[in-house]
Amino acid sequence: MTFRAERAPRLRVVVIADADSFVKWGTHLVDAVPGASRHLLLVRTPLTVNDTQLDAALTDTTFGGDRVTRVDFDEVPSWLTHDRPDIVVLAGRGPFVRLLGTQIDRVHPRPVVVAGLPGISIPALRGAAQYRKYADLFVVHSHREVRAFRELGATLGIATEPALATLPFARRRSVAGGTDLVFAAQALIPRSTEERMRMADILRDAALADPTRRVVVKLRARAGEAQTHEERVSLETLLRDRPDNLVFSYEPMSQALETAEGLVTVSSTAAIEAIAAGIPVIALDEFGVSKDNINTVFARSGLLGTAADVAERQFRHPNAVWMRDNYFHDQADATWWARAQRLVARRRAGELAARRVPTPRGGALHAAWHRRSVLGDADRTVSGAIAVRVGGPIVRALVALQRLRRPRVGSWRGADDFTLTPSRNANPVPLR
C-alpha cells in the first residue's frame, strides 16, 4: 500500500467505493466538480470491481492511473490520515456506507462525509436513509427526490437534509445515434424467473420483428463477475437460443448509446442517460408500475410503453414538466458542492460536530456480523467468523418475522414517493 502525503492547494475529495454502479456514480459526480483534487479508494469486498469493470466505470472521467488505489478495509483509516482529504464521498450500498463510517470515525483530521445513491431513488426507501444518516451530507438527484427524502427523514427523525446534485449521467450531450434497440438489463428487475423469461421473449420478438436491425442487451457484468446486486437468473442464460441480430454488450452505456435508435428498460437509470443524449426511450410497463419495480418515477412521464411498443420500436421522449422535476433541473439548482464546501469551512473552524456511527443493537456481535456481511472473505477476524455462525440464524429469523408483519395495504406515504415498510431493496436487519 502507498500513501499520498502531499497536499494540493485546493479541496481534496476521495471517493471510497467497491461495486461497479457506485464506482461509476461516485467518480462521475466528483469529476464534475470544478477545481478539486480527486482520488478513488477501492475497498476490497466481494463486490469490488475488477480491472475490466473499473475501466468501464471510469470511462469519460479523469480518474485512472495514480488516482486509483485498492486497499483492505483495515487500511482505510491510515490511508485517509496520511492523505488528509477535505471530503470523502462514500459510494456503496447502505451497509458498506455505515461500515466505512466506523473507519472514518478513527481518522484525524476528520473529513466531511458525503453519501448518496447512484441513480433513480424514487421511491425513497427507509433503508437508504437510515444507513446514510451519519453522513454530513446526503446527495440526491432531483427536486422530487429532495421532497421524498425530506419527508421520509422528518418521519424517521433523521436530521440530515438532502442536497441536490445533477445526476452525472443526466448531463446533456449529443450522439450520432443509429439503428440499435438497446435494452438496459438489470440484475433485480424483472424479479421472478417467470418475468425474466417473459423479458427474454420480448427481446427475442423485437429482434425477429426486424432482422435487419440489432437488439443489443446491455449487461453490467460478464458471467462470474461481481456486481452491485446478485442476478439469480441471467438473461444470457435465458437467451442462449436467440436470433443472430440479438446480441450482448458489455461496453459502457455511453458507448452503447452511440449506435442506439432508442433505449428500453424497466427502471434503469440508463433511461436518464439516454434522455440526456437525446435518445428516445420506452419504460416498459409489462410487469406493472410499482415500488418493487422501482418505476413509479416514470408515471406521467410519457415514457411508459408495452411489449408491443418495443416490438414496433415506438420510442418516445419525456414531457417537459416531468423532466424539470425529475433529474433535468436547472444546473443552478444543484447546490450539493456549495454546501459541501461550507461544511468543510465549518469543520475547519471547529463548528461542525462529527456524526459518529454508534454500536448497533446487539453490541459487538452485531457489529462483527455487519462487518463480515459487507467484507465477506476479506474479513479474517475471529469475531466475524463467530458472528456468522451465531448471528446468521438470528438474522434469518428477523427477516422472516418482518415479512410476516409486512402490511398488505397502507405501505405508501406521500405521493407514492417513499415507503416506510421493509423492502426487498433495503437491508431488513434492525439498526440503531
matplotlib code that plots the C-alpha trace (Angstrom):
import matplotlib.pyplot as plt

x = [0.0, 1.2, 0.3, -0.2, 1.3, 1.4, -1.4, -2.8, -3.9, -7.4, -10.1, -9.2, -12.0, -11.7, -14.3, -14.5, -16.3, -16.5, -19.3, -19.5, -22.6, -21.3, -17.8, -19.4, -21.6, -19.1, -16.3, -18.6, -20.1, -16.8, -15.3, -17.8, -16.6, -14.5, -11.1, -10.9, -8.2, -9.7, -8.8, -10.7, -10.1, -11.4, -12.1, -11.8, -15.2, -17.0, -18.5, -15.3, -14.8, -12.1, -9.9, -12.2, -15.2, -13.2, -12.1, -15.7, -16.9, -14.3, -15.0, -15.4, -13.7, -10.3, -9.8, -7.3, -3.6, -2.3, -5.8, -6.9, -5.8, -7.0, -6.9, -8.1, -10.8, -8.4, -6.0, -8.6, -8.0, -4.3, -4.6, -7.0, -5.0, -1.9, -3.9, -5.9, -8.8, -11.2, -14.2, -14.9, -17.7, -18.9, -20.2, -21.7, -24.7, -26.1, -24.3, -21.0, -21.6, -22.3, -19.3, -16.9, -18.3, -16.9, -13.4, -13.8, -14.6, -10.9, -9.5, -7.8, -8.3, -11.8, -13.1, -16.6, -18.6, -20.9, -23.1, -25.6, -27.4, -26.2, -29.4, -33.1, -34.1, -37.9, -39.4, -37.2, -36.6, -36.2, -33.0, -31.4, -31.9, -31.2, -27.8, -26.6, -27.9, -24.5, -23.1, -22.7, -24.4, -26.8, -26.9, -29.9, -30.6, -34.0, -36.4, -38.8, -36.1, -35.4, -39.0, -39.4, -36.2, -37.0, -40.5, -39.1, -36.3, -38.8, -40.9, -37.9, -36.3, -33.2, -31.5, -29.5, -31.1, -30.9, -28.8, -29.5, -26.9, -27.2, -27.2, -23.8, -25.5, -28.1, -25.7, -26.7, -24.6, -25.2, -24.7, -24.9, -27.4, -28.1, -30.5, -29.9, -32.6, -30.6, -32.1, -30.6, -30.6, -31.0, -29.9, -33.0, -35.8, -37.8, -37.8, -39.3, -38.0, -41.3, -41.0, -37.4, -38.4, -41.1, -38.5, -36.3, -39.3, -40.0, -36.4, -36.5, -39.7, -38.3, -35.3, -37.5, -39.7, -36.9, -33.9, -32.1, -31.6, -29.9, -31.4, -28.5, -28.8, -26.5, -25.3, -23.4, -21.2, -20.0, -20.7, -18.8, -18.1, -19.4, -21.9, -23.9, -26.9, -26.9, -28.6, -30.4, -31.5, -29.3, -30.6, -27.5, -28.9, -32.4, -31.3, -29.0, -31.4, -31.7, -31.7, -28.4, -29.4, -29.9, -26.5, -25.0, -22.8, -20.6, -19.3, -20.1, -23.6, -22.4, -20.8, -23.8, -26.0, -23.7, -25.4, -28.9, -32.1, -33.8, -33.4, -35.7, -35.7, -38.0, -36.4, -32.7, -31.0, -29.8, -33.1, -31.9, -28.6, -30.4, -32.7, -29.7, -28.2, -31.4, -32.2, -35.9, -36.9, -39.6, -40.0, -41.6, -44.7, -45.3, -44.6, -46.6, -45.7, -44.9, -42.4, -41.0, -40.2, -38.7, -40.5, -43.2, -40.9, -41.9, -45.6, -46.9, -43.5, -44.8, -42.3, -44.3, -44.9, -45.9, -44.3, -46.0, -44.4, -41.0, -41.5, -42.7, -39.9, -42.4, -39.8, -40.8, -39.4, -40.5, -42.7, -41.0, -42.9, -41.7, -38.2, -37.9, -39.0, -37.0, -33.3, -33.3, -33.5, -31.6, -27.9, -28.1, -30.4, -27.7, -26.2, -24.5, -21.0, -21.5, -23.0, -20.1, -17.6, -19.4, -19.3, -15.5, -15.2, -17.3, -15.3, -12.0, -13.4, -14.5, -18.2, -19.2, -19.6, -18.8, -21.7, -20.3, -21.7, -22.9, -22.6, -25.7, -28.3, -26.8, -23.5, -20.2, -21.7, -24.0, -21.1, -18.9, -21.8, -22.2, -18.5, -18.5, -21.7, -20.0, -16.5, -17.1, -13.9, -11.9, -12.8, -10.4, -11.4, -12.3, -15.3, -16.6, -16.5, -18.3, -20.8, -21.7, -22.4, -24.3, -25.9, -26.9, -29.9, -31.0, -30.9, -32.9, -35.5, -35.7, -36.2, -38.9, -40.7, -40.7, -42.1, -45.0, -45.6, -45.4, -48.8, -50.6, -52.0, -51.0, -47.4, -47.0, -46.8, -46.8, -47.3, -46.2, -42.6, -41.5, -42.2, -41.7, -42.3, -39.5, -38.5, -36.6, -34.5, -33.3, -31.4, -34.0, -31.7, -32.7, -30.1, -29.9]
y = [0.0, 3.5, 6.7, 10.1, 12.7, 15.7, 18.4, 20.4, 24.0, 23.1, 21.0, 17.3, 14.8, 11.0, 8.6, 5.4, 2.6, -1.1, -2.1, -1.1, 1.1, 3.0, 3.4, 4.9, 7.2, 8.5, 9.2, 10.9, 13.0, 14.2, 14.5, 17.3, 19.4, 22.3, 22.9, 19.9, 17.3, 13.8, 10.2, 6.8, 4.4, 0.9, -1.2, -5.0, -6.7, -9.5, -6.8, -4.8, -4.2, -6.0, -4.1, -4.5, -3.3, -0.4, 0.7, 0.7, 2.6, 5.3, 5.9, 9.7, 10.7, 11.9, 9.1, 6.4, 5.6, 7.1, 8.4, 4.9, 2.9, -0.6, -1.2, -3.6, -2.4, -2.1, 0.1, 2.8, 4.9, 5.1, 5.9, 8.7, 10.1, 10.3, 11.6, 14.2, 14.7, 17.5, 15.5, 11.8, 10.5, 7.1, 5.4, 2.0, 0.1, 1.1, -1.5, -0.5, 3.2, 2.5, 0.2, 2.7, 5.3, 3.4, 3.7, 7.4, 7.8, 6.9, 9.5, 12.7, 15.3, 14.2, 14.9, 16.0, 12.8, 12.8, 9.8, 9.3, 7.0, 6.0, 6.6, 6.7, 6.8, 7.0, 5.6, 6.9, 3.8, 3.7, 1.7, 4.1, 7.0, 5.0, 3.6, 7.0, 9.2, 9.6, 11.4, 15.2, 15.5, 13.2, 13.7, 13.1, 14.0, 15.6, 18.0, 15.1, 13.1, 16.0, 16.2, 12.5, 12.1, 15.3, 13.9, 10.5, 12.0, 14.0, 10.9, 8.9, 11.7, 11.9, 15.3, 15.2, 17.5, 16.1, 18.1, 18.4, 17.3, 16.8, 13.1, 12.7, 10.8, 13.5, 16.0, 16.9, 15.6, 14.9, 11.5, 10.4, 7.7, 4.7, 1.8, -0.4, -1.1, -1.0, -2.8, -1.8, -5.0, -5.1, -7.8, -7.5, -6.4, -8.1, -10.1, -13.5, -16.2, -16.2, -12.4, -12.7, -15.4, -13.0, -10.2, -12.6, -13.3, -9.6, -9.0, -12.1, -10.9, -7.4, -8.9, -11.1, -8.2, -6.6, -8.9, -6.0, -4.1, -5.2, -5.7, -5.0, -6.4, -4.1, -6.1, -4.7, -7.8, -10.9, -14.3, -14.7, -11.0, -9.3, -6.6, -4.4, -6.8, -10.6, -11.8, -15.0, -15.8, -14.2, -13.0, -14.6, -18.0, -17.2, -16.0, -18.8, -19.5, -16.2, -14.6, -13.5, -9.8, -10.1, -9.5, -8.9, -5.8, -5.2, -1.8, 1.4, 2.7, 5.9, 3.9, 1.7, 4.8, 5.9, 3.5, 3.5, 4.3, 4.0, 2.6, 0.1, -0.5, -1.3, 1.1, 1.5, 4.9, 4.3, 5.9, 9.2, 8.8, 8.2, 11.2, 13.3, 12.1, 12.9, 9.2, 8.3, 5.7, 3.1, 2.5, -1.0, -1.4, -5.0, -6.1, -3.2, 0.2, -0.3, 0.4, -3.2, -2.5, 0.9, 2.5, 4.7, 7.6, 7.1, 7.6, 10.7, 11.0, 10.0, 7.1, 4.1, 1.6, -2.0, -5.1, -4.3, -0.8, -2.5, -4.8, -1.9, 0.4, 3.1, 5.1, 8.4, 11.5, 12.6, 15.7, 18.9, 19.2, 15.7, 16.5, 19.6, 17.7, 14.5, 14.8, 17.6, 20.6, 23.9, 23.4, 26.4, 24.4, 21.8, 23.1, 20.0, 21.1, 24.6, 23.0, 20.6, 23.5, 25.3, 22.2, 22.0, 25.6, 24.9, 21.7, 23.6, 26.3, 23.7, 24.4, 21.0, 18.1, 14.6, 12.3, 9.1, 5.7, 4.1, 0.5, -1.3, -3.1, -6.4, -4.8, -6.3, -9.4, -7.5, -5.2, -8.2, -9.7, -6.4, -6.2, -9.8, -9.4, -6.5, -7.7, -11.5, -13.4, -10.2, -10.2, -12.5, -11.8, -14.5, -12.4, -12.2, -16.0, -16.4, -13.8, -15.6, -18.8, -17.3, -14.3, -16.0, -17.8, -14.7, -12.6, -15.1, -15.2, -11.4, -11.3, -14.0, -12.1, -8.8, -10.5, -11.8, -8.4, -6.5, -4.8, -5.7, -2.2, 1.3, 0.9, 4.1, 7.6, 10.9, 10.9, 7.3, 8.6, 7.0, 3.9, 3.0, -0.7, -3.3, -3.7, -6.2, -3.2, -2.4, -4.5, -5.6, -6.1, -3.5, -0.9, 1.8]
z = [0.0, -0.8, 0.9, -0.6, 1.7, -0.5, -0.3, -3.2, -2.5, -3.5, -1.8, -1.9, -2.5, -2.1, -3.4, -1.4, -3.3, -4.1, -6.5, -10.2, -10.2, -7.2, -8.6, -11.7, -9.8, -7.3, -9.7, -12.3, -9.5, -8.3, -11.7, -12.5, -9.5, -10.7, -9.2, -6.8, -6.4, -6.6, -5.9, -5.8, -3.0, -3.8, -0.7, -1.1, -0.7, -2.6, -4.8, -5.7, -9.4, -11.3, -13.7, -16.7, -14.8, -13.4, -16.8, -18.0, -14.9, -15.2, -18.9, -19.6, -16.3, -15.4, -12.9, -13.6, -13.1, -9.9, -9.0, -8.0, -5.0, -3.9, -0.1, 2.5, 4.9, 7.9, 5.9, 5.3, 8.5, 8.0, 4.3, 4.9, 7.9, 5.6, 2.6, 4.6, 2.3, 2.9, 1.7, 1.5, -0.8, 0.5, -2.6, -1.9, -0.7, 2.7, 4.8, 3.1, 3.8, 7.5, 8.0, 6.3, 8.6, 11.5, 9.9, 9.2, 13.0, 13.5, 11.1, 12.3, 11.0, 10.2, 6.6, 5.7, 4.8, 1.8, 0.9, -1.9, -4.2, -7.7, -9.8, -9.6, -6.0, -6.2, -4.0, -1.2, 1.0, 4.7, 4.4, 2.0, 4.5, 7.7, 6.6, 5.4, 8.3, 9.8, 6.8, 6.9, 3.5, 1.7, -2.1, -4.3, -7.9, -8.5, -6.9, -6.4, -4.6, -2.3, -1.3, -0.8, 1.3, 3.3, 4.2, 4.9, 7.1, 9.0, 9.7, 10.8, 12.8, 10.6, 10.8, 7.5, 4.9, 1.4, -1.0, -4.7, -7.3, -11.1, -11.8, -13.6, -16.4, -16.9, -18.3, -21.8, -24.7, -28.4, -30.0, -33.6, -32.9, -35.1, -35.6, -32.4, -29.9, -26.7, -23.7, -20.3, -18.3, -14.5, -12.1, -9.8, -12.2, -13.6, -10.3, -10.8, -13.1, -15.0, -15.5, -16.6, -19.1, -20.4, -20.7, -22.8, -25.0, -25.5, -26.7, -28.9, -30.5, -31.1, -32.9, -35.0, -35.9, -37.9, -38.6, -40.4, -37.1, -33.9, -30.5, -28.0, -24.5, -22.5, -19.4, -16.4, -15.9, -17.6, -16.1, -12.9, -12.4, -9.2, -9.5, -7.1, -7.0, -7.4, -10.6, -9.9, -13.4, -16.1, -19.5, -21.0, -19.9, -21.0, -24.4, -25.4, -28.2, -30.0, -33.4, -34.9, -34.6, -30.8, -29.2, -25.8, -25.0, -22.0, -23.1, -21.1, -21.6, -23.1, -25.9, -26.4, -26.9, -29.8, -32.1, -30.5, -32.2, -28.8, -25.3, -23.5, -19.8, -16.9, -14.4, -15.1, -14.6, -18.2, -19.2, -17.8, -19.6, -22.9, -22.4, -21.8, -25.1, -27.0, -27.4, -27.1, -24.5, -23.7, -19.9, -20.2, -18.0, -18.8, -15.2, -13.6, -12.3, -8.6, -5.8, -6.2, -9.8, -8.9, -11.9, -10.3, -11.2, -14.8, -14.2, -16.1, -17.9, -21.3, -21.4, -20.4, -23.1, -23.8, -25.2, -28.5, -28.4, -28.0, -31.0, -33.1, -31.8, -30.7, -28.7, -27.1, -25.4, -21.9, -21.3, -20.2, -16.8, -15.8, -16.8, -14.7, -11.6, -12.4, -13.0, -15.6, -13.3, -13.9, -13.2, -10.8, -8.6, -7.8, -4.6, -3.1, -3.8, -2.4, 0.7, 1.0, 0.8, 3.6, 5.7, 5.2, 6.3, 9.4, 10.3, 10.0, 12.3, 14.8, 14.3, 12.8, 15.2, 14.0, 13.2, 14.7, 13.9, 17.2, 18.1, 16.6, 18.7, 19.7, 20.5, 19.5, 18.0, 15.6, 14.7, 13.9, 11.8, 10.0, 9.1, 7.9, 5.8, 3.9, 3.7, 3.2, 3.0, 3.2, 6.9, 8.6, 12.2, 14.6, 15.8, 12.3, 11.9, 15.2, 14.3, 11.1, 12.9, 15.8, 14.0, 10.8, 12.2, 14.2, 11.1, 9.1, 11.9, 11.9, 8.1, 8.3, 11.1, 9.3, 6.2, 8.3, 9.8, 6.4, 5.9, 2.8, 2.4, 3.6, 2.9, 0.9, 2.2, 0.4, -3.4, -3.7, -3.4, -0.2, 1.8, 5.5, 5.2, 4.9, 1.3, -0.8, -1.8, 1.7, 4.3, 6.8, 9.8, 12.5, 13.2, 15.8]

ax = plt.figure().add_subplot(projection="3d")
ax.plot(x, y, z, "-o")
ax.set_aspect("equal")
plt.show()
